[in-house]
Amino acid sequence: MSVDSFKKLISDEKIVCPKCDQPVRKFDKYVETIASVWDGAGDSVTEDAGAKVTLICANGSCKWEERTEYWENYLVD
């Protein structure tokens, strides 16, 4: 998952706050996690394991915020 993909999820209102059930408006401290790196003779491969991000609701008075690598749990269709 790239940072641009996260920006799209936020702008498309695909991530929902579990506290107020409104779309999450912001995210911070995005980092991709790496599962493995293989560096062979002239060939390198990096396998992504996902992403860790701080989700921030920012809807009215809702102060919900969570640092998580399980952001998929907050996705909606």
Buried (B, 14 or more C-beta within 10 A) or exposed (E): BEEEEBEEBBEEEBBBBEEBEBBBBEBEEBEBEEEEEEEEEEEEEEEEEBBBBBBBBBBEEBEBBBEEEEBEEBEEE
